[in-house]
């Protein structure tokens, strides 16, 4: 049997009721973390206390019914429903401190939730947590991330496979190249190497070891101020006068070059541009000594080196060079050729007959010589076509050789 509660004077009860109403009105609503708390409605006549009636009438505050003087048990039940710590008595002197403590608890809870989310993101996101550990999250985006498959962790990073570039094949290993060179058939060697452009590229790229650019007997020989004849007094095996071509000084050429000059002169005549004559062809080592000496005496050594080759360095000595002039009623000089119809035709068509203009304007830093539009060099029809089609202007560039502006 419950002992009766002590008698509380009405004035004290009114003060307690007023104080409780102020507490309930000022207290903040508890934060909702899981589900909203039920509203405490008037229990009605069905909910009667087992304690003897005290004759007190509950006071309504807002939507909740608050007893005037709840017992400790009732106060504790209300506090649990509200999500707070129980306030044992409305007249407790620390009710203000309790309200502050409740607010601090709510802030701390929010900070813990934010911190947990930050830690979750820092350590790989929600994929590392189960739905239960994540608080049974029901947001669609969170649920999708939780259900996403986790990629397998690679044990090692595969290294890329790098294959070594195959070594360039030496054209000399191609069938027929060595045999053609041994037979002295330059045209056949070029064809066996894959054609003129393949031959040129192989020589320039260093993959044609059997091809010697210092062999004066070859159509591809390169002679300049750093590349003399070997031997220095080299002389071609055979020389011929070009048929059907006027030879002013009686100069001859190597047989293949002589035939090519005859064909070119015939082509010019057929095109209606006039006659082309040979002023100077082959010059021996001894003849070149005299020619160069005369130039030095007339201009000095420095100027002579720009217009005449030293003995042993001249292309004329190979029998593959021709100085040509234009003729009408008479024949002009070397300096006259560029302004004639024959000179313009030669510059545009000589390559078709195996000839190139060896010393062009603007290339003195490479060749070492002043422009000589009359000085033609025979390199064969195959190489001359590759020279023309490739837009080359010097044999040094054509075969990948260094410039030779001066003598060593």
Secondary structure, DSSP 4 states (H G I P E B T S, - for coil): -PPPPPP--HHHHHHHHHHHHHHHHHSPPPP-SSSPPPP----TTT---SSPP----PEEETTEEE-SS--HHHHHHHHHHTTS---S-TT-TTHHHHHHHHHHHHHHHHHHHHHHHHHHHHTT-GGGS-TTTTTS---HHHHHHHHSPPPPPPSSPPPPP-PPPPPPPPGGGSTTHHHHHHHT-HHHHHHHTTSHHHHHHHHHHT--TT--TT-TTSTT---BTTB--SSTT---S-EEPPTTS-BSS---EEHHHHHHHHHHHHHHHHTTS-EEEEEE----HHHHHHHHHHHHHHH-HHHHHHHSPPTT--GGGGT-EEEEEEESSSB--GGGGGGSHHHHHHHHHGGGGTEEEEE-TT-HHHH-S--EEEEEEE--HHHHHHHHHTT---HHHHTTPPP--S--
